[in-house]
Amino acid sequence: MPLCSQRRVHVFDCFACAIHRMAPICEHCRVQIIGQGVEVEGSWYCGGHCARAEGKVGIVDKV
């Protein structure tokens, strides 16, 4: 399964390996973000709750 990141191609034999290598990590709870997440000022959070817990304002989860 080839995936591109920062102009590099990575090849993985399974989706779980790709997640482990490439998924961003929440700055608050340290969980790997799979699917939806929020990026605020260059930092990634798994959702609005964690972003607000880190003092970020104006973040609204869209479900």
N, CA and C of each residue as an Amber inpcrd file, in Angstrom:
protein
   189
   0.8450000  -1.1590000   0.0000000   0.0000000   0.0000000   0.0000000
   0.9020000   1.2360000   0.0000000   1.0970000   1.9300000  -1.1270000
   1.9530000   3.1240000  -1.1450000   1.2050000   4.3430000  -0.6270000
   1.8500000   5.1210000   0.2270000   1.3090000   6.3740000   0.7400000
   2.3560000   7.4620000   0.5710000   1.9090000   8.6830000   0.2690000
   2.8290000   9.8000000   0.0860000   2.7970000  10.7100000   1.3000000
   3.9440000  11.1790000   1.7160000   4.0720000  12.1050000   2.8320000
   5.2920000  12.9820000   2.5800000   5.0710000  14.2840000   2.5270000
   6.1610000  15.2370000   2.3290000   7.0410000  14.8410000   1.1450000
   6.3880000  14.5420000   0.0150000   7.0560000  14.1850000  -1.2330000
   7.8630000  12.8930000  -1.1630000   7.5970000  12.0460000  -0.1660000
   8.2310000  10.7480000  -0.0810000   7.1550000   9.6840000  -0.2140000
   7.5040000   8.5810000  -0.7950000   6.5710000   7.4690000  -0.9270000
   6.9550000   6.4040000   0.0910000   5.9690000   5.9760000   0.8580000
   6.1670000   4.9090000   1.8360000   5.3420000   3.7140000   1.3810000
   5.8590000   2.5270000   1.5620000   5.1330000   1.3200000   1.1930000
   4.9570000   0.4720000   2.4560000   3.7020000   0.0890000   2.7240000
   3.3820000  -0.6920000   3.9090000   2.6690000  -1.9610000   3.4880000
   2.8460000  -3.0090000   4.2680000   2.1630000  -4.2610000   3.9520000
   0.7780000  -4.3450000   4.5830000   0.4630000  -3.4380000   5.4960000
  -0.8810000  -3.4280000   6.0840000  -1.2320000  -2.0220000   6.5650000
  -2.5190000  -1.7920000   6.7090000  -3.0110000  -0.4820000   7.1260000
  -2.5350000  -0.1320000   8.5400000  -2.4760000  -1.1180000   9.4280000
  -2.0360000  -0.8720000  10.8010000  -0.6050000  -0.3340000  10.8450000
   0.2660000  -0.8450000   9.9910000   1.6450000  -0.3480000   9.9360000
   1.6880000   1.0940000   9.4280000   0.8400000   1.4030000   8.4620000
   0.7790000   2.7680000   7.9370000   0.3130000   3.7350000   9.0190000
  -0.6930000   3.3490000   9.7850000  -1.1830000   4.1950000  10.8800000
  -0.0720000   4.4230000  11.9000000   0.5900000   3.3550000  12.2940000
   1.6480000   3.4630000  13.2960000   2.7440000   4.4360000  12.8660000
   3.0800000   4.4330000  11.5830000   4.1710000   5.2680000  11.0780000
   3.7420000   6.6970000  10.7610000   2.4980000   6.8940000  10.2730000
   2.1470000   8.1780000   9.6820000   1.0610000   8.9810000  10.3850000
   0.2560000   8.3630000  11.2370000  -0.8420000   9.0970000  11.8730000
  -0.3000000  10.1410000  12.8480000  -0.8690000  11.3570000  12.8130000
  -0.4410000  12.3660000  13.7910000  -0.8610000  11.9470000  15.1970000
  -0.2050000  12.5080000  16.1970000  -0.4780000  12.1850000  17.5990000
  -1.0490000  13.4150000  18.2870000  -2.1380000  13.2200000  19.0420000
  -2.7970000  14.3190000  19.7600000  -1.8210000  14.9390000  20.7600000
  -1.7100000  16.2450000  20.7240000  -0.8020000  16.9690000  21.6230000
  -1.2420000  16.8870000  23.0880000  -2.5230000  16.5830000  23.3240000
  -3.0290000  16.5500000  24.7010000  -3.0350000  15.1360000  25.2850000
  -3.7310000  14.2000000  24.6220000  -3.8970000  12.8670000  25.1990000
  -2.9520000  11.8250000  24.6040000  -2.1880000  12.2080000  23.5780000
  -1.1550000  11.3740000  22.9580000  -1.6980000  10.1750000  22.1770000
  -2.9950000  10.1620000  21.8410000  -3.5490000   9.0810000  21.0340000
  -3.2240000   9.3460000  19.5630000  -3.0450000   8.2850000  18.7730000
  -2.8410000   8.4640000  17.3410000  -4.1790000   8.8260000  16.7110000
  -4.1730000   9.8410000  15.8660000  -5.3910000  10.3520000  15.2570000
  -5.6340000   9.6200000  13.9480000  -6.7340000   8.8880000  13.9090000
  -7.1040000   8.1340000  12.7190000  -8.4520000   8.6830000  12.2540000
  -8.4930000   9.1980000  11.0580000  -9.7390000   9.7730000  10.5530000
  -9.7840000  11.2510000  10.8500000 -10.7180000  11.6490000  11.6800000
 -10.8960000  13.0650000  11.9550000 -10.0390000  13.5230000  13.1110000
  -9.6310000  14.7540000  13.0570000  -8.8720000  15.4160000  14.0970000
  -8.9200000  16.9040000  13.7890000  -8.3510000  17.7190000  14.6430000
  -8.3020000  19.1530000  14.3830000  -6.8660000  19.6440000  14.4570000
  -6.5140000  20.5070000  13.5380000  -5.1950000  21.1260000  13.5410000
  -5.3700000  22.5770000  13.9520000  -4.6440000  22.9870000  14.9740000
  -4.7170000  24.3550000  15.4760000  -3.3000000  24.8940000  15.5990000
  -3.0150000  25.9360000  14.8450000  -1.7060000  26.5980000  14.9190000
  -0.5580000  25.6020000  14.7640000  -0.7110000  24.6490000  13.8570000
   0.3550000  23.6870000  13.5870000   0.3970000  22.4870000  14.5110000
  -0.4920000  22.4180000  15.4960000  -0.5590000  21.2690000  16.4060000
  -1.8120000  20.4680000  16.1120000  -1.7230000  19.1420000  16.2800000
  -2.8500000  18.2520000  16.0250000  -3.4650000  17.7780000  17.3300000
  -4.8110000  17.7030000  17.3290000  -5.5740000  17.2050000  18.4720000
  -6.6130000  16.2180000  17.9550000  -6.9680000  15.2210000  18.7750000
  -7.9420000  14.2270000  18.3270000  -9.3390000  14.8130000  18.2160000
  -9.6250000  15.8870000  18.9210000 -10.9270000  16.5460000  18.8470000
 -10.9040000  17.8820000  19.5540000 -12.0420000  18.5500000  19.4940000
 -12.1510000  19.8660000  20.1120000 -11.9150000  19.8520000  21.6100000
 -12.3280000  18.7740000  22.2910000 -12.1490000  18.6870000  23.7400000
 -10.6730000  18.8050000  24.1270000  -9.8300000  18.0460000  23.4480000
  -8.3970000  18.0870000  23.7600000  -7.7830000  19.4320000  23.3780000
  -8.2240000  20.0130000  22.2680000  -7.7040000  21.3280000  21.8680000
  -8.0640000  22.3730000  22.9140000  -9.3180000  22.3480000  23.3810000
  -9.7340000  23.3070000  24.4110000  -9.0000000  23.0690000  25.7270000
  -8.7150000  21.7940000  26.0580000  -7.9760000  21.4760000  27.2810000
  -6.5650000  22.0520000  27.2390000  -6.0380000  22.2600000  26.0380000
  -4.7110000  22.8540000  25.8720000  -4.7820000  24.3720000  25.7320000
  -5.9800000  24.9540000  25.9530000  -6.1250000  26.4070000  25.9370000
  -6.4740000  27.0150000  24.5840000  -6.7440000  26.1880000  23.5970000
  -7.1250000  26.7040000  22.2950000  -8.5930000  27.1270000  22.3340000
  -8.9260000  28.2370000  21.7030000 -10.2970000  28.7470000  21.7460000
 -10.9190000  28.7470000  20.3490000 -12.2420000  28.7230000  20.3320000
 -12.9690000  28.7770000  19.0660000 -12.9930000  27.4660000  18.3070000
 -12.6570000  26.3630000  18.9550000 -12.6340000  25.0680000  18.2900000
 -13.9840000  24.3870000  18.5050000 -14.6010000  23.9690000  17.3970000
 -15.9030000  23.3070000  17.4690000 -15.8120000  21.9950000  16.7100000
 -16.2200000  20.9090000  17.3820000 -16.2640000  19.6150000  16.7100000
 -17.4230000  19.6030000  15.7290000 -17.2000000  19.1120000  14.5290000
 -18.2520000  18.9520000  13.5280000 -18.4590000  17.4720000  13.3370000
 -19.6330000  16.9880000  13.6750000 -19.9120000  15.5610000  13.5690000
 -20.9040000  15.3070000  12.4650000
